Amino acid sequence: MTGVAIEQMLELWCVELRQVKVHLGSLFAHPSVAASAATFLDGLLGPERRKTGWMRAEAAGDPGPWRQQAVLGRSHWDADVLRDMVRDYALETLASPGAVLVIDETGFLKQGQHSCGVGRQYTGSAGKITNCQIGVFAAYVSDKGCAFIDRQLYLPKDWTSKPERRTAAQVPDSIGFVTKPEIAAQMIERAIAANMPFDWVSTDTVYSVGRIEMQLRRAGKGYVLGAHASDQFNSWIDKPEVAGTAEQIAKALAPEAWTRLSAGDGTKGARLYDWAYVELADLEADEYNEHLTGLWTRGLLIRRTLSDGDLAFFSTWCRAGTLIEELVRVEGQRWAIEDAFETAKTELGLTHNETRSWHGWHRHVSLVMLAFAMMAVVRQRANTLTSPQKRSDEAKLRRLCDGLSRKSAAWPHASGNAGSSPPS
């Protein structure tokens, strides 16, 4: 990329950041809190490796973290409004046919017992049962990029059943115990209600339950949902006879039933696996929603690792005639949310939340979602400015985007006239 293209990129970045701050400021009744929130966003996007309150305050030139702590704590604003704002903002640029709504969870490791939702529970972030919070997230993934568009902190029963813990962490009275699949179903419902353009939903086995399957069939959405090896699958209605557990079906397949396909590019190139697709039944869409038409296919997608033959299984629902290549593409989009978690944690301070309250967690995470969405938007818009002859220097552009603007702290911040009273 030539110097002119880099200058275009920097101008795009600067203009976008200022516009995002204007939209962010609309959430706050008092200008001083809006200014502190803009400074908070600067801190998330800045070069500091730790995005703690003191680190953000030091980068902003504040004597202490109290102004930014007020954004997460004492100030009055609705994090769910910001969540929806992030969704709409991301979709303006990233919306695309064939998009996938990916739902997954990630862990926030903790040492104490007072942070809202903390407890000993399994998290893939550590690969074991440990003391942590669990956040359930939805990401919008298209050929234009990926952005988080929803989130919710999971509360174990040990929290919802103890009034004293709820009160201390300021958990709203309206929040009761809900399972992770129920949280996922609520996120899907919000996405559909917002007329979000997506054709598919992809999840791992935690969220592959009957309620979500029926919800998506009624909505006319395709899905590729993780299944267990022990899950039962049966064919019917003019399909070749298949019956048994997913693992039994996979082991009975003929060698020619498998095809080698890429689930997308990873850090080491194409993610190649052997795949098999078993159609189980063709059903009319109006069986689930009288306003829908067309023939849809219920199926089982199977993935086999090349190195050790390890198997993974996916329950599928798609329009009749959908090719296995499309199902593999959808399943491969789940990697996007894993990459997004890593970037948000290592670059944007997703896990550097120092608050203990329910609303503090959702405010911090929603601000990180905004920063991440801005990066996706800037990257996509910058790509449209990059001509083919400038691609040889594309790595510079990616470092600018993925490095999350090391120049952010040097750019003009929002006014720093927020109150500086100590935290309550």
Secondary structure as the mmCIF struct_conf table of DSSP 4:
data_model
#
loop_
_struct_conf.conf_type_id
_struct_conf.id
_struct_conf.beg_label_comp_id
_struct_conf.beg_label_asym_id
_struct_conf.beg_label_seq_id
_struct_conf.end_label_comp_id
_struct_conf.end_label_asym_id
_struct_conf.end_label_seq_id
HELX_RH_AL_P HELX_RH_AL_P1 GLY A 3 GLY A 25
TURN_TY1_P TURN_TY1_P1 SER A 26 LEU A 27
BEND BEND1 ALA A 29 HIS A 30
HELX_RH_AL_P HELX_RH_AL_P2 PRO A 31 LEU A 45
BEND BEND2 GLY A 46 PRO A 47
BEND BEND3 ARG A 49 ARG A 49
HELX_RH_AL_P HELX_RH_AL_P3 GLY A 53 ALA A 60
TURN_TY1_P TURN_TY1_P2 GLY A 61 GLY A 61
BEND BEND4 PRO A 63 PRO A 65
HELX_RH_AL_P HELX_RH_AL_P4 TRP A 66 LEU A 72
TURN_TY1_P TURN_TY1_P3 GLY A 73 ARG A 74
BEND BEND5 SER A 75 SER A 75
HELX_RH_AL_P HELX_RH_AL_P5 ALA A 79 LEU A 94
TURN_TY1_P TURN_TY1_P4 PRO A 97 GLY A 98
STRN STRN1 VAL A 100 LEU A 109
BEND BEND6 GLN A 111 GLN A 113
BEND BEND7 SER A 115 SER A 115
TURN_TY1_P TURN_TY1_P5 CYS A 116 GLY A 117
STRN STRN2 GLY A 119 THR A 123
TURN_TY1_P TURN_TY1_P6 GLY A 124 GLY A 127
STRN STRN3 LYS A 128 SER A 142
TURN_TY1_P TURN_TY1_P7 ASP A 143 LYS A 144
STRN STRN4 GLY A 145 TYR A 154
HELX_RH_AL_P HELX_RH_AL_P6 LYS A 157 THR A 160
TURN_TY1_P TURN_TY1_P8 SER A 161 SER A 161
HELX_RH_AL_P HELX_RH_AL_P7 PRO A 163 ALA A 168
TURN_TY1_P TURN_TY1_P9 ALA A 169 GLN A 170
TURN_TY1_P TURN_TY1_P10 ASP A 173 SER A 174
HELX_RH_AL_P HELX_RH_AL_P8 LYS A 180 ALA A 193
TURN_TY1_P TURN_TY1_P11 ALA A 194 ASN A 195
BEND BEND8 ASP A 199 ASP A 199
STRN STRN5 TRP A 200 THR A 203
HELX_RH_3T_P HELX_RH_3T_P1 THR A 205 TYR A 207
HELX_RH_AL_P HELX_RH_AL_P9 GLY A 210 ALA A 219
TURN_TY1_P TURN_TY1_P12 GLY A 220 GLY A 220
STRN STRN6 GLY A 222 ALA A 227
TURN_TY1_P TURN_TY1_P13 ALA A 229 SER A 230
STRN STRN7 GLN A 232 ASN A 234
BEND BEND9 ILE A 237 LYS A 239
HELX_LH_PP_P HELX_LH_PP_P1 PRO A 240 GLU A 241
STRN STRN8 ALA A 243 THR A 245
HELX_RH_AL_P HELX_RH_AL_P10 ALA A 246 LYS A 251
TURN_TY1_P TURN_TY1_P14 ALA A 252 ALA A 252
BEND BEND10 LEU A 253 LEU A 253
HELX_RH_3T_P HELX_RH_3T_P2 PRO A 255 ALA A 257
STRN STRN9 THR A 259 GLY A 266
TURN_TY1_P TURN_TY1_P15 THR A 267 LYS A 268
STRN STRN10 GLY A 269 GLU A 284
HELX_RH_3T_P HELX_RH_3T_P3 ALA A 285 GLU A 287
TURN_TY1_P TURN_TY1_P16 TYR A 288 TYR A 288
TURN_TY1_P TURN_TY1_P17 GLU A 290 HIS A 291
BEND BEND11 GLY A 294 GLY A 294
STRN STRN11 LEU A 295 ARG A 304
TURN_TY1_P TURN_TY1_P18 LEU A 306 ASP A 308
STRN STRN12 LEU A 311 ARG A 319
TURN_TY1_P TURN_TY1_P19 ALA A 320 GLY A 321
HELX_RH_AL_P HELX_RH_AL_P11 ILE A 324 GLY A 332
TURN_TY1_P TURN_TY1_P20 GLN A 333 GLN A 333
HELX_RH_AL_P HELX_RH_AL_P12 ARG A 334 THR A 346
TURN_TY1_P TURN_TY1_P21 GLU A 347 GLU A 347
BEND BEND12 LEU A 348 LEU A 348
TURN_TY1_P TURN_TY1_P22 LEU A 350 THR A 351
BEND BEND13 SER A 357 SER A 357
HELX_RH_AL_P HELX_RH_AL_P13 TRP A 358 LEU A 385
HELX_RH_3T_P HELX_RH_3T_P4 PRO A 388 ASP A 393
HELX_RH_AL_P HELX_RH_AL_P14 GLU A 394 ASP A 402
TURN_TY1_P TURN_TY1_P23 GLY A 403 LEU A 404
TURN_TY1_P TURN_TY1_P24 ARG A 406 LYS A 407
HELX_RH_3T_P HELX_RH_3T_P5 SER A 408 ALA A 410
BEND BEND14 TRP A 411 TRP A 411
HELX_LH_PP_P HELX_LH_PP_P2 PRO A 412 SER A 415
HELX_LH_PP_P HELX_LH_PP_P3 SER A 421 PRO A 423
#
